Structure formats: structure tokens, C-alpha cells
Amino acid sequence: MSGHSKFANIKHKKEKNDAAKGKIFTIIGREIAVAVKEGGPDPSNNFKLAAVVAKAKANNMPNDTIERGIKKAAGDADNVNYEYCSYEGYGPSGIAIIVNCLTDNKNRTAANVRAAFSKGAGNLGTPGCVSFMFDDKGQIIIDKEECELSADDLMMMALDAGADDFNEEEDSFEILTTPEAFEDVRRKLEEEGVKMLSAEVTKLPQNYVDLNDEGDVNKLTRLLDLLEADDDVQAVYHNWNE
């Protein structure tokens, strides 16, 4: 679940999502549990839970699975002991990387993240060493083939709902919002029947970095794959222009 603005192409993204669906559902299940514990089981009164439900729907999690997860979390709220933690560092050629985790054992998670950076020829840094290079944004990506609206109509709908920016790529549309406006924009699109390939509050790099050395590309790919395979890792953000 890397946070990319440069989404290579929709076909690749779909295949990657399908391959990682089990991991994604595990991630979302944990996020539901924490959101319910912090703000209750009603998405209309719990912004965090509403955002997680949006992510679940964008990843094609069945509604009954979402509802079952919320009910289970509400009944087991006292037993939820997951904690959020974040790590920052550098990959080959100074690629900036942020790793967001949700774990029940910070020592285990820290060791695994450190090992991934080491095996990928990266360096784990101190808090804040790269986060200033990223902006928190709501990001919604829509597959052109699944959108019945014209680009102009979709753009006006999104901007009227509170979006900041609208980008058209070869096979997709990207809508960007502030984190605060994300839920209003997402809900408006959902009400109008717009199918979203992904919808989440993410971190987008202010600038992208090209890698021209094949060895560095292989090392960074290994680093990112190791991080994304870890069950405690919720999201990985980087500024590599893939």
C-alpha cells in the first residue's frame, strides 16, 4: 500500500491490489479496531472510522465484512492493544521513506523495520528527518474505464465538494483534498455512484527523485517489498519516481 501520486498505470495497480488483498484486509481490520476504540462504532460521528470504511470500500472489502469488523471491535474494545508508530529513513541514493505501522509489539516492529532498511541498503533515520518532504493529502483515484462522467463534470463535482486539485492521467483521474475535506469529497462521489479505485488520506512527496542505477533500483525494490510484506506495516510512502 505505497503512497504514490505517480500511479504507473491502473492495470498494474489492480494486479498489485489483488495480490495483496489479504494483507490489505488485515491492515484495514486493525485500523477499524483502533478507530472504534478511540471514537466509537458510528462512522457518522467518528471521522477516523469513516476514513477507514472509505478505504475498505475502495479496496472492495464486502459491506458485511466491514460491519462485522465494526461490531467485533465494539465488543472487544477493551482488548484492542494496537499502537501507531512511524519510522523515517533513506533508501539508496537518498530516497526518502516513511513507514507507518500499527502494532501490538513495538520492539518487534522496530527490529523488523531496521532489518528491512539494512537489507535494502538504506538507513533508518530519526523522527522528522524526511517527513518535511511530504504533505498530508486526501487522494482519490478513479479508473477512466469505470467512470461514466466526463472529466469536466467529475472535476466540477469534486471541486464543488471541497477538493483542492484534479489531475487527468492517461487511464485515470486523481482528486486531491485536504485531510479535513477528504470525507466530504469521498461521500459526494459515493452518493453520485462514482467508483473509486482507491480513496485514502495519504502522504504525497513534494518532489520525486529518479533512480538511474539498476543496482539502486533493485536494492530499493527489495527494501520496499520487505516493508510491505511485514504484517505490522500499514503504509509505506516514498519519493521515488517509479
C-alpha positions as CSV (number, residue, x, y, z in Angstrom):
1,M,0.0,0.0,0.0
2,S,2.6,2.5,-1.0
3,G,1.5,6.1,-1.1
4,H,2.1,7.2,-4.7
5,S,0.9,10.1,-6.7
6,K,2.8,8.7,-9.7
7,F,0.5,5.7,-10.2
8,A,2.2,3.8,-13.0
9,N,-1.0,2.5,-14.6
10,I,-4.4,1.2,-13.5
11,K,-3.8,-2.3,-14.7
12,H,-0.6,-2.6,-12.6
13,K,-2.3,-1.1,-9.6
14,K,-5.3,-3.5,-9.8
15,E,-3.0,-6.5,-10.1
16,K,-0.9,-5.3,-7.2
17,N,-4.1,-4.8,-5.1
18,D,-5.4,-8.2,-6.0
19,A,-2.2,-9.9,-5.0
20,A,-2.1,-8.0,-1.7
21,K,-5.8,-8.2,-0.9
22,G,-5.3,-10.5,2.1
23,K,-2.7,-8.1,3.6
24,I,-4.9,-5.1,2.9
25,F,-7.9,-6.6,4.6
26,T,-5.7,-7.4,7.7
27,I,-4.5,-3.8,7.7
28,I,-8.0,-2.4,7.5
29,G,-9.3,-4.8,10.2
30,R,-6.7,-3.4,12.6
31,E,-7.5,0.2,11.7
32,I,-11.2,-0.5,12.2
33,A,-10.5,-1.9,15.7
34,V,-8.4,1.1,16.7
35,A,-10.8,3.7,15.2
36,V,-13.8,2.1,17.1
37,K,-11.9,2.0,20.3
38,E,-10.9,5.7,20.0
39,G,-14.2,7.1,18.7
40,G,-17.0,4.6,18.8
41,P,-18.7,2.4,16.2
42,D,-20.7,5.1,14.4
43,P,-18.9,6.3,11.3
44,S,-21.1,9.4,11.1
45,N,-19.7,10.5,14.5
46,N,-16.2,9.1,14.1
47,F,-14.1,10.7,11.4
48,K,-11.3,8.2,11.7
49,L,-13.7,5.2,11.3
50,A,-15.4,6.9,8.3
51,A,-12.0,7.3,6.7
52,V,-11.2,3.6,7.3
53,V,-14.6,2.5,6.0
54,A,-13.9,4.6,2.8
55,K,-10.5,2.8,2.4
56,A,-12.2,-0.6,2.9
57,K,-14.8,0.1,0.2
58,A,-12.2,1.4,-2.2
59,N,-10.4,-1.9,-1.7
60,N,-13.6,-3.9,-2.4
61,M,-14.0,-5.2,1.1
62,P,-17.6,-6.5,1.4
63,N,-20.0,-4.4,3.4
64,D,-20.9,-7.3,5.7
65,T,-17.2,-7.8,6.4
66,I,-16.9,-4.1,7.3
67,E,-19.9,-4.2,9.6
68,R,-18.8,-7.5,11.2
69,G,-15.4,-5.9,11.9
70,I,-17.0,-2.8,13.5
71,K,-19.3,-4.9,15.7
72,K,-16.4,-7.1,16.8
73,A,-14.3,-4.1,17.6
74,A,-17.1,-2.5,19.6
75,G,-17.5,-5.7,21.7
76,D,-13.7,-6.2,22.2
77,A,-12.7,-2.5,22.6
78,D,-11.0,-3.2,25.9
79,N,-8.9,-5.9,24.3
80,V,-7.5,-3.8,21.5
81,N,-3.9,-3.0,22.2
82,Y,-2.5,-1.9,18.9
83,E,-0.4,1.3,18.8
84,Y,0.5,3.5,15.9
85,C,4.2,4.2,15.3
86,S,6.2,5.7,12.5
87,Y,9.7,5.4,11.2
88,E,11.6,7.5,8.7
89,G,14.8,6.9,6.8
90,Y,16.6,6.9,3.5
91,G,16.9,4.3,0.8
92,P,19.6,4.0,-1.9
93,S,20.6,7.4,-3.4
94,G,18.9,9.2,-0.6
95,I,15.3,8.2,-1.4
96,A,13.1,9.4,1.4
97,I,10.9,6.8,3.1
98,I,8.2,6.9,5.8
99,V,6.9,3.7,7.3
100,N,3.6,3.8,9.2
101,C,2.9,0.9,11.5
102,L,0.1,-0.5,13.7
103,T,1.5,-3.0,16.2
104,D,1.0,-4.8,19.5
105,N,4.8,-5.1,20.0
106,K,6.9,-2.0,19.2
107,N,10.2,-3.8,19.8
108,R,9.4,-6.5,17.2
109,T,8.2,-3.9,14.7
110,A,11.3,-1.6,15.2
111,A,13.6,-4.6,14.7
112,N,11.8,-5.7,11.5
113,V,11.8,-2.2,10.0
114,R,15.5,-1.7,10.9
115,A,16.3,-5.1,9.2
116,A,14.4,-4.1,6.1
117,F,16.4,-0.9,5.8
118,S,19.6,-2.7,6.3
119,K,18.9,-5.5,3.7
120,G,17.8,-2.8,1.2
121,A,21.0,-0.7,1.6
122,G,19.1,2.0,3.4
123,N,19.5,3.9,6.6
124,L,16.9,4.3,9.3
125,G,16.9,7.9,10.5
126,T,15.5,10.0,13.3
127,P,11.9,11.2,13.6
128,G,11.3,14.1,11.3
129,C,14.3,13.5,9.1
130,V,12.2,13.1,5.9
131,S,8.6,13.9,6.9
132,F,9.0,17.6,6.0
133,M,9.4,16.4,2.3
134,F,5.8,15.1,2.3
135,D,2.3,16.7,2.5
136,D,-0.7,15.0,4.1
137,K,-3.4,14.8,1.4
138,G,-6.7,13.1,0.7
139,Q,-6.2,11.2,-2.5
140,I,-8.9,9.6,-4.7
141,I,-8.0,7.7,-7.8
142,I,-10.7,6.7,-10.4
143,D,-10.3,4.4,-13.3
144,K,-11.4,6.1,-16.5
145,E,-12.9,2.9,-17.8
146,E,-15.2,2.7,-14.8
147,C,-16.3,6.3,-14.8
148,E,-19.4,7.4,-16.7
149,L,-18.8,11.1,-16.1
150,S,-16.8,13.4,-18.4
151,A,-13.5,14.8,-17.0
152,D,-15.1,18.3,-16.7
153,D,-18.2,17.0,-14.9
154,L,-16.1,14.9,-12.5
155,M,-13.8,17.8,-11.8
156,M,-16.6,20.2,-11.1
157,M,-18.3,17.7,-8.8
158,A,-15.1,17.2,-6.9
159,L,-14.2,20.9,-6.6
160,D,-17.7,21.8,-5.5
161,A,-17.5,19.2,-2.8
162,G,-14.3,20.8,-1.5
163,A,-11.4,19.2,-3.5
164,D,-8.2,21.2,-3.9
165,D,-6.9,19.7,-7.2
166,F,-7.9,17.5,-10.1
167,N,-5.5,15.7,-12.4
168,E,-6.1,13.6,-15.5
169,E,-3.7,10.9,-16.5
170,E,-3.8,8.5,-19.5
171,D,-6.1,6.0,-17.8
172,S,-7.2,7.6,-14.6
173,F,-8.3,10.7,-12.7
174,E,-6.7,11.9,-9.4
175,I,-8.6,14.1,-7.0
176,L,-6.6,15.7,-4.1
177,T,-8.1,17.2,-1.0
178,T,-7.0,18.4,2.4
179,P,-7.3,15.7,5.1
180,E,-10.2,17.7,6.6
181,A,-12.2,17.8,3.3
182,F,-11.5,14.3,2.2
183,E,-14.6,12.7,3.7
184,D,-17.0,15.3,2.3
185,V,-15.5,14.8,-1.2
186,R,-15.4,11.0,-0.9
187,R,-19.0,10.9,0.3
188,K,-20.2,13.1,-2.5
189,L,-18.6,10.9,-5.1
190,E,-20.1,7.8,-3.5
191,E,-23.5,9.3,-3.5
192,E,-23.2,10.1,-7.2
193,G,-22.2,6.5,-7.9
194,V,-18.6,7.2,-8.8
195,K,-16.5,4.0,-8.4
196,M,-13.2,4.8,-6.7
197,L,-10.1,2.6,-7.3
198,S,-8.6,4.0,-4.1
199,A,-9.6,6.6,-1.5
200,E,-7.5,7.5,1.5
201,V,-5.7,10.1,3.4
202,T,-2.0,9.7,2.4
203,K,1.4,11.3,2.3
204,L,2.5,12.7,-1.1
205,P,6.1,13.8,-1.7
206,Q,6.7,17.4,-2.7
207,N,9.2,16.3,-5.2
208,Y,10.1,13.0,-6.9
209,V,13.6,11.5,-7.3
210,D,14.7,9.5,-10.4
211,L,16.9,6.4,-10.0
212,N,19.1,5.6,-12.9
213,D,21.4,3.0,-11.4
214,E,19.9,-0.5,-11.8
215,G,21.6,-1.7,-8.7
216,D,20.0,1.0,-6.6
217,V,16.6,0.2,-8.2
218,N,17.0,-3.4,-7.2
219,K,18.0,-2.6,-3.6
220,L,15.2,-0.1,-3.1
221,T,12.7,-2.5,-4.6
222,R,13.9,-5.1,-2.1
223,L,13.6,-2.6,0.8
224,L,10.1,-1.6,-0.1
225,D,9.0,-5.3,-0.7
226,L,10.3,-6.3,2.8
227,L,8.5,-3.4,4.4
228,E,5.2,-4.0,2.7
229,A,5.3,-7.8,3.5
230,D,5.5,-7.1,7.2
231,D,2.1,-7.5,8.9
232,D,2.8,-4.6,11.3
233,V,3.3,-2.1,8.4
234,Q,0.2,-0.2,7.5
235,A,1.6,2.0,4.7
236,V,5.0,2.9,3.1
237,Y,5.5,6.4,1.5
238,H,8.5,7.4,-0.6
239,N,9.6,9.9,-3.2
240,W,11.0,7.5,-5.8
241,N,9.7,8.3,-9.3
242,E,9.0,4.7,-10.3
